[in-house]
C-alpha cells in the first residue's frame, strides 16, 4: 500500500511539473508577443506624433506631454459642463414639480 502511495505521489509530481513547464512556456510566449505588439505600437505612435503633432523645435516627448495636458483640460471642461447641465436640469425639474403642486 505504501508503494502505491509513493507511485501516486511521483505521478502527481510529474504531472504538476509538466503542467508548470507548459504554463511557463505559454506565459513567456505571450509576454514576448505582448512586448512586440506594444513596442510596435509605440514606434508607430512616436512616428505619427513626430510627423503630424509636434510644433517646431518640440521633441516627441514634449509633444506627448502637451497633448496629454490638452486632453486632460478637455476632459475637465467636459466634466464641468456635464455637472453644470445636470444641476440646471435638476433645478428645472424641481421648479416644474413646484408648479404642478396645488
C-alpha positions as CSV (number, residue, x, y, z in Angstrom):
1,X,0.0,0.0,0.0
2,X,2.9,2.3,0.8
3,X,4.4,1.7,-2.7
4,X,1.1,2.7,-4.3
5,X,1.1,6.0,-2.4
6,X,4.7,6.6,-3.4
7,X,4.0,5.9,-7.1
8,X,0.8,8.0,-7.0
9,X,2.8,10.9,-5.4
10,X,5.5,10.6,-8.1
11,X,2.9,10.6,-10.9
12,X,1.2,13.7,-9.4
13,X,4.6,15.4,-9.1
14,X,5.5,14.6,-12.7
15,X,2.1,15.8,-14.0
16,X,2.3,19.0,-11.9
17,X,5.9,19.6,-13.1
18,X,4.9,19.1,-16.8
19,X,1.9,21.4,-16.4
20,X,4.1,24.1,-14.8
21,X,6.6,23.9,-17.7
22,X,3.8,24.2,-20.2
23,X,2.3,27.2,-18.3
24,X,5.7,28.9,-18.1
25,X,6.2,28.4,-21.9
26,X,2.8,29.8,-22.7
27,X,3.2,32.8,-20.4
28,X,6.7,33.5,-21.7
29,X,5.4,33.4,-25.3
30,X,2.5,35.7,-24.5
31,X,4.9,38.2,-22.9
32,X,7.1,38.2,-26.0
33,X,4.1,38.8,-28.3
34,X,2.8,41.5,-26.0
35,X,6.1,43.2,-25.8
36,X,6.4,43.1,-29.6
37,X,2.9,44.5,-30.1
38,X,3.3,47.3,-27.6
39,X,6.8,48.1,-28.9
40,X,5.4,48.3,-32.5
41,X,2.5,50.4,-31.4
42,X,4.9,52.8,-29.6
43,X,7.1,53.1,-32.7
44,X,4.0,54.0,-34.8
45,X,2.7,56.4,-32.2
46,X,6.1,58.2,-32.0
47,X,6.3,58.4,-35.8
48,X,2.8,59.8,-36.0
49,X,3.4,62.4,-33.2
50,X,6.7,63.4,-34.8
51,X,5.3,63.7,-38.2
52,X,1.9,65.4,-37.5
53,X,1.6,66.7,-34.0
54,X,4.9,68.3,-32.9
55,X,5.4,72.0,-33.0
56,X,8.6,73.5,-34.4
57,X,11.5,72.6,-32.1
58,X,9.4,70.3,-29.9
59,X,10.5,66.8,-29.1
60,X,8.2,63.8,-29.4
61,X,8.2,63.5,-25.6
62,X,7.3,67.2,-25.2
63,X,4.5,66.9,-27.7
64,X,3.1,63.8,-25.9
65,X,3.1,65.7,-22.6
66,X,1.5,68.7,-24.2
67,X,-1.2,66.5,-25.9
68,X,-1.9,64.7,-22.6
69,X,-2.3,68.1,-20.8
70,X,-4.6,69.3,-23.5
71,X,-6.7,66.1,-23.3
72,X,-6.9,66.4,-19.5
73,X,-8.1,70.0,-19.9
74,X,-10.7,69.0,-22.4
75,X,-11.9,66.2,-20.1
76,X,-12.1,68.5,-17.2
77,X,-14.0,71.1,-19.2
78,X,-16.5,68.4,-20.4
79,X,-16.9,67.1,-16.8
80,X,-17.6,70.7,-15.6
81,X,-20.1,71.2,-18.5
82,X,-21.9,67.9,-17.7
83,X,-22.1,68.9,-14.0
84,X,-23.5,72.3,-14.9
85,X,-26.1,70.8,-17.2
86,X,-27.1,68.3,-14.5
87,X,-27.6,71.0,-11.9
88,X,-29.6,73.1,-14.4
89,X,-31.7,70.1,-15.2
90,X,-32.3,69.3,-11.5
91,X,-33.3,73.0,-11.0
92,X,-35.7,72.9,-13.9
93,X,-37.2,69.6,-12.6
94,X,-37.6,71.0,-9.1
95,X,-39.2,74.1,-10.4
96,X,-41.6,72.1,-12.6
97,X,-42.6,70.0,-9.6
98,X,-43.4,73.1,-7.6
99,X,-45.6,74.5,-10.4
100,X,-47.6,71.2,-10.6
101,X,-48.3,71.1,-6.9
102,X,-51.8,72.5,-6.0
